[in-house]
Structures are given as C-alpha cells and as structure tokens.
Amino acid sequence: MKIDIHSLHFDAGEKLLSFIDTKVSKLDRFHDGIVTVDVTLKLEKSDISENKIAEIKVQIPGENVFCSRQAKTFEEAVDLSVDALKKQLQKAKEKQR
C-alpha cells in the first residue's frame, strides 16, 4: 500500500506525518486490496477554530473510497476520517464477495 500525504497552505511537521502514516496504514486490516491512499491536509482561512480539513481517498480495485472531515486539529480530523473509512472499506469488501 502506497501512502501519499499532501499539505496545502502549510508545511506538515514530521510528528504529524508519522501520526498519519501510522493511522492510515491500519486501514489494510479492513480491506486487503488497497492500492494507494492519498491524504490531503488543508488549512482553511476562517475565523472558526475548526479550520483543519483532512481528506483521504483510498483506491481499491473497482472503486475509490473517499472521506473528508473538519476538526480543530489535523490529528482529530485524520482520526475521524479513518474511522469513517473503516466502515466504508468493510462495506466494499462485503460487496466484492
């Protein structure tokens, strides 16, 4: 599984990158056919504190699974996205059977 991490409008630190890598690599437990995972981190310019967005696109044979979450921290946004993707990947695996 190949993991690509992109950060828009800021530079992601090494600690954040390793956190994302650890969380996203656990997705292969829920679907063994994951080809690539694209993680995009966006810093939205707004007055609200929940201005950090994590978008994760998982490519599996036959389809793509996508999730986007907004939170106060990138870690929280990635956490919420990974939780949602787990359910989507389980459904996709069941559908393939």
N, CA, C and O of each residue as an XYZ file, in Angstrom:
388
protein
N       0.854     -1.180      0.000
C       0.000      0.000      0.000
C       0.895      1.237      0.000
O       1.807      1.369      0.816
N       0.609      2.132     -0.932
C       1.375      3.359     -1.059
C       0.574      4.511     -0.441
O      -0.606      4.687     -0.747
N       1.220      5.289      0.424
C       0.556      6.410      1.099
C       1.199      7.712      0.642
O       2.402      7.911      0.811
N       0.386      8.605      0.057
C       0.843      9.935     -0.356
C       0.177     10.971      0.542
O      -1.043     10.970      0.703
N       0.985     11.855      1.126
C       0.457     12.895      2.017
C       0.790     14.252      1.416
O       1.948     14.546      1.121
N      -0.242     15.078      1.238
C      -0.074     16.422      0.686
C      -0.617     17.423      1.699
O      -1.692     17.221      2.264
N       0.124     18.495      1.927
C      -0.369     19.552      2.816
C      -0.462     20.848      2.020
O       0.515     21.293      1.418
N      -1.643     21.444      2.027
C      -1.891     22.672      1.284
C      -1.889     23.871      2.221
O      -2.496     23.828      3.291
N      -1.216     24.930      1.824
C      -1.166     26.205      2.561
C      -0.353     26.140      3.849
O      -0.426     27.067      4.656
N       0.422     25.070      4.069
C       1.304     24.969      5.243
C       2.247     23.789      5.045
O       2.050     22.975      4.144
N       3.271     23.699      5.889
C       4.200     22.572      5.872
C       3.917     21.678      7.073
O       3.969     22.123      8.220
N       3.617     20.416      6.796
C       3.319     19.460      7.870
C       4.614     19.022      8.547
O       5.619     18.774      7.880
N       4.583     18.931      9.872
C       5.744     18.500     10.641
C       5.930     16.994     10.595
O       5.027     16.253     10.206
N       7.095     16.560     10.990
C       7.424     15.134     10.962
C       6.528     14.329     11.906
O       6.156     13.197     11.596
N       6.183     14.910     13.052
C       5.330     14.230     14.027
C       3.941     13.978     13.436
O       3.378     12.897     13.606
N       3.392     14.979     12.742
C       2.079     14.848     12.108
C       2.128     13.811     10.987
O       1.211     13.002     10.853
N       3.182     13.830     10.189
C       3.309     12.879      9.092
C       3.397     11.435      9.590
O       2.795     10.536      9.004
N       4.145     11.219     10.667
C       4.259      9.855     11.199
C       2.941      9.406     11.834
O       2.596      8.226     11.766
N       2.200     10.335     12.452
C       0.884     10.017     13.010
C      -0.063      9.560     11.901
O      -0.760      8.555     12.042
N      -0.079     10.307     10.799
C      -0.954      9.973      9.677
C      -0.555      8.626      9.083
O      -1.412      7.793      8.788
N       0.732      8.418      8.912
C       1.221      7.157      8.353
C       0.790      5.968      9.210
O       0.371      4.936      8.685
N       0.896      6.118     10.525
C       0.512      5.048     11.450
C      -0.986      4.759     11.364
O      -1.395      3.602     11.273
N      -1.797      5.812     11.393
C      -3.257      5.643     11.364
C      -3.729      5.035     10.046
O      -4.530      4.100     10.033
N      -3.227      5.576      8.947
C      -3.695      5.144      7.632
C      -3.223      3.727      7.317
O      -3.943      2.977      6.659
N      -2.046      3.351      7.768
C      -1.543      2.004      7.473
C      -2.387      0.926      8.137
O      -2.336     -0.232      7.722
N      -3.160      1.277      9.154
C      -4.033      0.309      9.808
C      -5.271     -0.024      8.977
O      -5.989     -0.974      9.291
N      -5.528      0.750      7.915
C      -6.706      0.506      7.079
C      -6.613     -0.816      6.325
O      -7.639     -1.371      5.930
N      -5.397     -1.332      6.118
C      -5.279     -2.586      5.368
C      -5.831     -3.785      6.132
O      -5.961     -4.872      5.568
N      -6.151     -3.601      7.388
C      -6.812     -4.665      8.157
C      -8.253     -4.869      7.681
O      -8.808     -5.961      7.802
N      -8.846     -3.808      7.142
C     -10.259     -3.845      6.778
C     -10.493     -4.173      5.310
O     -11.596     -4.563      4.927
N      -9.456     -4.015      4.486
C      -9.551     -4.389      3.076
C      -8.141     -4.706      2.587
O      -7.246     -3.865      2.666
N      -7.952     -5.909      2.089
C      -6.603     -6.322      1.709
C      -6.217     -5.909      0.296
O      -5.097     -6.188     -0.133
N      -7.108     -5.255     -0.439
C      -6.812     -4.870     -1.806
C      -6.486     -3.396     -1.988
O      -6.582     -2.891     -3.106
N      -6.107     -2.693     -0.939
C      -5.831     -1.257     -1.043
C      -4.572     -1.044     -1.881
O      -3.520     -1.619     -1.602
N      -4.700     -0.204     -2.918
C      -3.584      0.081     -3.805
C      -2.827      1.314     -3.314
O      -1.643      1.235     -2.986
N      -3.519      2.451     -3.265
C      -2.892      3.692     -2.799
C      -3.857      4.442     -1.888
O      -5.075      4.275     -1.956
N      -3.268      5.273     -1.035
C      -4.041      6.154     -0.162
C      -3.491      7.567     -0.341
O      -2.300      7.807     -0.145
N      -4.365      8.494     -0.712
C      -3.985      9.901     -0.863
C      -4.579     10.694      0.290
O      -5.798     10.738      0.457
N      -3.722     11.318      1.082
C      -4.160     12.135      2.205
C      -3.851     13.593      1.873
O      -2.707     13.940      1.577
N      -4.875     14.443      1.923
C      -4.693     15.870      1.666
C      -5.105     16.631      2.921
O      -6.224     16.487      3.413
N      -4.188     17.437      3.426
C      -4.446     18.264      4.594
C      -4.584     19.703      4.132
O      -3.718     20.226      3.432
N      -5.686     20.343      4.530
C      -5.936     21.726      4.132
C      -6.106     22.592      5.375
O      -6.730     22.191      6.358
N      -5.542     23.770      5.304
C      -5.707     24.747      6.365
C      -6.594     25.847      5.799
O      -6.168     26.640      4.960
N      -7.834     25.879      6.275
C      -8.806     26.831      5.759
C      -8.678     28.159      6.492
O      -8.572     28.193      7.718
N      -8.690     29.225      5.752
C      -8.598     30.553      6.375
C      -9.994     31.003      6.774
O     -10.784     31.437      5.936
N     -10.285     30.895      8.055
C     -11.585     31.328      8.562
C     -11.456     31.707     10.031
O     -10.420     31.480     10.654
N     -12.505     32.280     10.567
C     -12.489     32.735     11.951
C     -12.782     31.621     12.951
O     -12.487     31.764     14.137
N     -13.354     30.522     12.489
C     -13.691     29.446     13.417
C     -12.451     28.615     13.733
O     -11.506     28.566     12.946
N     -12.466     27.965     14.890
C     -11.299     27.180     15.312
C     -11.203     25.846     14.569
O     -10.116     25.278     14.461
N     -12.326     25.342     14.057
C     -12.313     24.077     13.324
C     -11.994     24.349     11.855
O     -12.848     24.198     10.981
N     -10.740     24.755     11.601
C     -10.362     25.136     10.244
C      -9.370     24.170      9.609
O      -8.752     24.504      8.598
N      -9.207     22.982     10.181
C      -8.281     21.999      9.637
C      -9.071     20.857      9.001
O      -9.929     20.247      9.639
N      -8.768     20.582      7.743
C      -9.521     19.595      6.970
C      -8.588     18.472      6.532
O      -7.493     18.719      6.026
N      -9.036     17.243      6.733
C      -8.311     16.069      6.255
C      -9.195     15.339      5.251
O     -10.316     14.941      5.567
N      -8.677     15.170      4.042
C      -9.375     14.414      3.008
C      -8.546     13.185      2.688
O      -7.351     13.284      2.411
N      -9.188     12.029      2.729
C      -8.479     10.779      2.457
C      -9.212     10.026      1.349
O     -10.413      9.771      1.439
N      -8.464      9.677      0.307
C      -9.018      8.900     -0.804
C      -8.265      7.576     -0.868
O      -7.040      7.549     -0.985
N      -9.011      6.485     -0.792
C      -8.440      5.144     -0.823
C      -8.819      4.493     -2.145
O      -9.998      4.407     -2.487
N      -7.811      4.035     -2.888
C      -8.067      3.356     -4.152
C      -7.990      1.854     -3.935
O      -6.971      1.315     -3.505
N      -9.106      1.195     -4.249
C      -9.168     -0.256     -4.178
C      -9.617     -0.747     -5.556
O     -10.220      0.019     -6.308
N      -9.340     -1.989     -5.898
C      -9.741     -2.488     -7.220
C     -11.243     -2.328     -7.448
O     -12.056     -2.824     -6.669
N     -11.594     -1.634     -8.516
C     -13.002     -1.479     -8.861
C     -13.647     -0.188     -8.399
O     -14.664      0.214     -8.965
N     -13.102      0.474     -7.397
C     -13.715      1.705     -6.910
C     -12.754      2.509     -6.037
O     -11.685      2.035     -5.652
N     -13.165      3.728     -5.740
C     -12.439      4.597     -4.818
C     -13.332      4.901     -3.629
O     -14.545      5.053     -3.778
N     -12.735      4.988     -2.452
C     -13.467      5.339     -1.236
C     -12.903      6.665     -0.753
O     -11.686      6.835     -0.683
N     -13.792      7.618     -0.415
C     -13.362      8.959     -0.062
C     -14.035      9.414      1.226
O     -15.191      9.087      1.495
N     -13.278     10.179      2.019
C     -13.829     10.753      3.241
C     -13.142     12.079      3.522
O     -11.934     12.215      3.326
N     -13.911     13.053      3.980
C     -13.370     14.358      4.338
C     -13.963     14.767      5.680
O     -15.174     14.690      5.884
N     -13.107     15.199      6.583
C     -13.556     15.639      7.903
C     -12.862     16.935      8.294
O     -11.720     17.183      7.906
N     -13.563     17.756      9.064
C     -13.041     19.043      9.526
C     -13.041     19.043     11.052
O     -14.013     18.622     11.679
N     -11.936     19.520     11.648
C     -11.814     19.499     13.105
C     -10.868     20.604     13.572
O     -10.355     21.384     12.770
N     -10.650     20.652     14.884
C      -9.752     21.660     15.469
C      -8.291     21.343     15.221
O      -7.470     22.253     15.106
N      -7.953     20.046     15.135
C      -6.571     19.641     14.879
C      -6.556     18.662     13.711
O      -7.558     18.007     13.424
N      -5.418     18.569     13.046
C      -5.298     17.619     11.948
C      -5.372     16.188     12.452
O      -5.911     15.314     11.774
N      -4.833     15.947     13.638
C      -4.886     14.602     14.205
C      -6.333     14.143     14.396
O      -6.684     13.008     14.072
N      -7.163     15.040     14.924
C      -8.575     14.704     15.139
C      -9.291     14.489     13.808
O     -10.098     13.568     13.679
N      -9.001     15.334     12.821
C      -9.628     15.198     11.515
C      -9.234     13.885     10.844
O     -10.071     13.223     10.231
N      -7.965     13.510     10.959
C      -7.499     12.241     10.382
C      -8.148     11.072     11.111
O      -8.574     10.104     10.482
N      -8.224     11.160     12.426
C      -8.862     10.117     13.235
C     -10.305      9.885     12.798
O     -10.721      8.745     12.588
N     -11.068     10.974     12.660
C     -12.471     10.872     12.252
C     -12.590     10.295     10.839
O     -13.478      9.487     10.565
N     -11.702     10.711      9.956
C     -11.726     10.205      8.580
C     -11.424      8.719      8.526
O     -12.100      7.971      7.819
N     -10.416      8.286      9.267
C     -10.039      6.871      9.269
C     -11.184      6.019      9.827
O     -11.451      4.932      9.313
N     -11.861      6.502     10.875
C     -12.996      5.758     11.430
C     -14.100      5.587     10.392
O     -14.677      4.507     10.268
N     -14.393      6.648      9.650
C     -15.425      6.572      8.611
C     -14.989      5.651      7.470
O     -15.805      4.913      6.917
N     -13.716      5.696      7.126
C     -13.209      4.854      6.038
C     -13.234      3.378      6.399
O     -13.430      2.530      5.529
N     -13.036      3.062      7.675
C     -13.087      1.664      8.102
C     -14.436      1.056      7.734
O     -14.502     -0.052      7.202
N     -15.509      1.790      8.022
C     -16.854      1.296      7.725
C     -17.064      1.166      6.223
O     -17.639      0.184      5.753
N     -16.594      2.165      5.466
C     -16.754      2.124      4.014
C     -15.977      0.967      3.391
O     -16.465      0.316      2.468
N     -14.772      0.710      3.893
C     -13.959     -0.387      3.367
C     -14.570     -1.744      3.691
O     -14.520     -2.662      2.873
N     -15.151     -1.872      4.891
C     -15.809     -3.124      5.247
C     -16.992     -3.383      4.316
O     -17.202     -4.514      3.878
N     -17.772     -2.329      4.012
C     -18.906     -2.484      3.096
C     -18.418     -2.859      1.695
O     -19.016     -3.708      1.035
N     -17.338     -2.230      1.245
C     -16.807     -2.531     -0.087
C     -16.310     -3.968     -0.163
O     -16.479     -4.629     -1.187
N     -15.704     -4.452      0.900
C     -15.202     -5.829      0.932
C     -16.352     -6.819      0.890
O     -16.283     -7.837      0.201
N     -17.413     -6.515      1.633
C     -18.604     -7.382      1.631
C     -19.243     -7.410      0.239
O     -19.711     -8.452     -0.220
N     -19.253     -6.258     -0.417
C     -19.853     -6.156     -1.745
C     -19.073     -6.980     -2.769
O     -19.663     -7.543     -3.691
N     -17.752     -7.053     -2.611
C     -16.923     -7.799     -3.547
C     -17.083     -9.312     -3.404
O     -16.821    -10.055     -4.349
N     -17.505     -9.762     -2.246
C     -17.663    -11.204     -2.016
C     -18.827    -11.718     -2.740
O     -19.121    -12.911     -2.669
